[in-house]
Amino acid sequence: MKVTEQDSTSIRFVIEQQLQAFQQDNAEEAFTFASPEIKAQFQTPENFFKMVKIGYQAVYRPRSVLFENITTIQGNITQLVLLLDPDGVPVRALYLMEKQPEGVWKINGCFLVPVEAEII
């Protein structure tokens, strides 16, 4: 699938809005940006929110957020986002995005991978 400039803007907006909902401890709002598969997996906004709060501190309370490229990983449109976790440790979030039949983008998963420091 080709990602248009409008898709890129929409994807970024969805992720930004979910991050903002986490900052405001708004589980209901954060859950609205999840794909149907994620919603089915967690069933309630509270379950989803608890999982993020416990396992994804860099997403729950990032010190900084830097959007990188959109790429395709194993057939999934993936937005790369560089985050600083609450302790200032950099981590890269791989947001798997899914375009819904009505044309809106939803988050279909997020994987955190360490950022390897490059020593010059």
Short mmCIF file of the C-alpha atoms (twelve columns), coordinates in Angstrom:
data_MODEL
# 
_entry.id   MODEL 
# 
loop_
_atom_site.group_PDB 
_atom_site.id 
_atom_site.type_symbol 
_atom_site.label_atom_id 
_atom_site.label_alt_id 
_atom_site.label_comp_id 
_atom_site.label_asym_id 
_atom_site.label_seq_id 
_atom_site.Cartn_x 
_atom_site.Cartn_y 
_atom_site.Cartn_z 
_atom_site.pdbx_PDB_model_num 
ATOM 1   C CA . MET A 1   0.000   0.000  0.000  1 
ATOM 2   C CA . LYS A 2   1.258   3.433  -0.898 1 
ATOM 3   C CA . VAL A 3   1.134   5.950  1.955  1 
ATOM 4   C CA . THR A 4   0.103   9.411  0.771  1 
ATOM 5   C CA . GLU A 5   1.019   12.702 2.416  1 
ATOM 6   C CA . GLN A 6   -2.533  12.848 3.781  1 
ATOM 7   C CA . ASP A 7   -2.095  9.326  5.232  1 
ATOM 8   C CA . SER A 8   1.173   10.400 6.882  1 
ATOM 9   C CA . THR A 9   -0.508  13.422 8.440  1 
ATOM 10  C CA . SER A 10  -3.460  11.331 9.639  1 
ATOM 11  C CA . ILE A 11  -1.190  8.659  11.126 1 
ATOM 12  C CA . ARG A 12  0.834   11.235 13.014 1 
ATOM 13  C CA . PHE A 13  -2.343  12.907 14.296 1 
ATOM 14  C CA . VAL A 14  -3.738  9.592  15.618 1 
ATOM 15  C CA . ILE A 15  -0.519  8.799  17.496 1 
ATOM 16  C CA . GLU A 16  -0.226  12.353 18.869 1 
ATOM 17  C CA . GLN A 17  -3.820  12.249 20.079 1 
ATOM 18  C CA . GLN A 18  -3.314  8.912  21.813 1 
ATOM 19  C CA . LEU A 19  -0.120  10.135 23.477 1 
ATOM 20  C CA . GLN A 20  -1.990  13.227 24.668 1 
ATOM 21  C CA . ALA A 21  -4.780  11.032 26.083 1 
ATOM 22  C CA . PHE A 22  -2.173  9.041  28.034 1 
ATOM 23  C CA . GLN A 23  -0.692  12.295 29.385 1 
ATOM 24  C CA . GLN A 24  -4.162  13.236 30.633 1 
ATOM 25  C CA . ASP A 25  -4.812  9.727  32.067 1 
ATOM 26  C CA . ASN A 26  -7.830  9.494  29.771 1 
ATOM 27  C CA . ALA A 27  -8.224  5.757  29.178 1 
ATOM 28  C CA . GLU A 28  -11.476 6.124  27.215 1 
ATOM 29  C CA . GLU A 29  -9.937  8.593  24.753 1 
ATOM 30  C CA . ALA A 30  -6.702  6.608  24.346 1 
ATOM 31  C CA . PHE A 31  -8.710  3.460  23.578 1 
ATOM 32  C CA . THR A 32  -10.569 5.182  20.709 1 
ATOM 33  C CA . PHE A 33  -7.361  5.217  18.641 1 
ATOM 34  C CA . ALA A 34  -6.852  1.443  18.906 1 
ATOM 35  C CA . SER A 35  -7.790  -0.885 16.053 1 
ATOM 36  C CA . PRO A 36  -10.723 -3.290 16.399 1 
ATOM 37  C CA . GLU A 37  -8.239  -6.132 16.979 1 
ATOM 38  C CA . ILE A 38  -6.579  -4.307 19.873 1 
ATOM 39  C CA . LYS A 39  -9.976  -3.409 21.328 1 
ATOM 40  C CA . ALA A 40  -11.041 -7.060 21.129 1 
ATOM 41  C CA . GLN A 41  -7.809  -8.162 22.799 1 
ATOM 42  C CA . PHE A 42  -8.109  -5.790 25.785 1 
ATOM 43  C CA . GLN A 43  -11.930 -5.509 25.874 1 
ATOM 44  C CA . THR A 44  -12.055 -2.378 28.056 1 
ATOM 45  C CA . PRO A 45  -10.282 0.988  28.093 1 
ATOM 46  C CA . GLU A 46  -9.179  0.250  31.659 1 
ATOM 47  C CA . ASN A 47  -7.451  -3.016 30.698 1 
ATOM 48  C CA . PHE A 48  -5.716  -1.306 27.777 1 
ATOM 49  C CA . PHE A 49  -4.652  1.662  29.897 1 
ATOM 50  C CA . LYS A 50  -3.260  -0.559 32.649 1 
ATOM 51  C CA . MET A 51  -1.172  -2.510 30.114 1 
ATOM 52  C CA . VAL A 52  0.312   0.690  28.665 1 
ATOM 53  C CA . LYS A 53  0.971   2.208  32.097 1 
ATOM 54  C CA . ILE A 54  2.804   -0.914 33.303 1 
ATOM 55  C CA . GLY A 55  4.597   -2.076 30.161 1 
ATOM 56  C CA . TYR A 56  5.064   1.027  28.025 1 
ATOM 57  C CA . GLN A 57  6.335   3.836  30.263 1 
ATOM 58  C CA . ALA A 58  7.972   5.543  27.272 1 
ATOM 59  C CA . VAL A 59  4.542   5.773  25.613 1 
ATOM 60  C CA . TYR A 60  2.622   6.526  28.812 1 
ATOM 61  C CA . ARG A 61  4.901   9.367  29.952 1 
ATOM 62  C CA . PRO A 62  7.434   10.307 27.264 1 
ATOM 63  C CA . ARG A 63  9.837   13.132 28.035 1 
ATOM 64  C CA . SER A 64  10.080  13.845 24.321 1 
ATOM 65  C CA . VAL A 65  8.603   12.592 21.059 1 
ATOM 66  C CA . LEU A 66  10.212  12.734 17.606 1 
ATOM 67  C CA . PHE A 67  8.385   11.362 14.579 1 
ATOM 68  C CA . GLU A 68  10.635  9.586  12.114 1 
ATOM 69  C CA . ASN A 69  9.846   7.862  8.820  1 
ATOM 70  C CA . ILE A 70  6.913   5.692  7.912  1 
ATOM 71  C CA . THR A 71  8.016   2.326  6.600  1 
ATOM 72  C CA . THR A 72  6.589   -1.107 5.911  1 
ATOM 73  C CA . ILE A 73  7.589   -3.949 8.232  1 
ATOM 74  C CA . GLN A 74  6.339   -7.430 7.347  1 
ATOM 75  C CA . GLY A 75  3.542   -5.908 5.287  1 
ATOM 76  C CA . ASN A 76  2.461   -3.487 8.042  1 
ATOM 77  C CA . ILE A 77  2.478   0.283  7.592  1 
ATOM 78  C CA . THR A 78  4.696   1.325  10.510 1 
ATOM 79  C CA . GLN A 79  5.336   4.784  11.944 1 
ATOM 80  C CA . LEU A 80  8.704   5.052  13.678 1 
ATOM 81  C CA . VAL A 81  8.711   7.351  16.701 1 
ATOM 82  C CA . LEU A 82  11.759  8.145  18.812 1 
ATOM 83  C CA . LEU A 83  10.787  8.575  22.470 1 
ATOM 84  C CA . LEU A 84  12.639  9.442  25.647 1 
ATOM 85  C CA . ASP A 85  11.242  7.427  28.530 1 
ATOM 86  C CA . PRO A 86  10.619  9.103  31.924 1 
ATOM 87  C CA . ASP A 87  14.258  8.379  32.897 1 
ATOM 88  C CA . GLY A 88  15.617  9.965  29.703 1 
ATOM 89  C CA . VAL A 89  16.487  6.661  28.004 1 
ATOM 90  C CA . PRO A 90  15.845  6.729  24.242 1 
ATOM 91  C CA . VAL A 91  13.608  4.062  22.767 1 
ATOM 92  C CA . ARG A 92  12.094  3.645  19.317 1 
ATOM 93  C CA . ALA A 93  8.386   2.902  19.114 1 
ATOM 94  C CA . LEU A 94  7.185   0.996  16.064 1 
ATOM 95  C CA . TYR A 95  3.509   1.858  15.640 1 
ATOM 96  C CA . LEU A 96  1.727   -0.661 13.429 1 
ATOM 97  C CA . MET A 97  -1.032  1.244  11.683 1 
ATOM 98  C CA . GLU A 98  -4.191  -0.076 10.057 1 
ATOM 99  C CA . LYS A 99  -6.483  1.836  7.729  1 
ATOM 100 C CA . GLN A 100 -10.099 1.084  8.515  1 
ATOM 101 C CA . PRO A 101 -12.766 0.503  5.822  1 
ATOM 102 C CA . GLU A 102 -14.152 4.008  6.463  1 
ATOM 103 C CA . GLY A 103 -10.690 5.428  5.727  1 
ATOM 104 C CA . VAL A 104 -9.499  6.357  9.239  1 
ATOM 105 C CA . TRP A 105 -6.196  5.114  10.640 1 
ATOM 106 C CA . LYS A 106 -6.038  3.140  13.893 1 
ATOM 107 C CA . ILE A 107 -3.103  1.831  15.933 1 
ATOM 108 C CA . ASN A 108 -2.835  -1.947 15.569 1 
ATOM 109 C CA . GLY A 109 0.096   -2.477 17.922 1 
ATOM 110 C CA . CYS A 110 3.207   -0.839 19.250 1 
ATOM 111 C CA . PHE A 111 6.604   -2.377 19.805 1 
ATOM 112 C CA . LEU A 112 9.412   -0.706 21.712 1 
ATOM 113 C CA . VAL A 113 12.967  -1.387 20.604 1 
ATOM 114 C CA . PRO A 114 16.159  -0.129 22.221 1 
ATOM 115 C CA . VAL A 115 18.090  2.627  20.479 1 
ATOM 116 C CA . GLU A 116 21.705  1.606  20.077 1 
ATOM 117 C CA . ALA A 117 24.081  4.452  20.750 1 
ATOM 118 C CA . GLU A 118 26.542  5.194  18.003 1 
ATOM 119 C CA . ILE A 119 29.995  6.104  19.244 1 
ATOM 120 C CA . ILE A 120 32.005  8.124  16.739 1 
# 
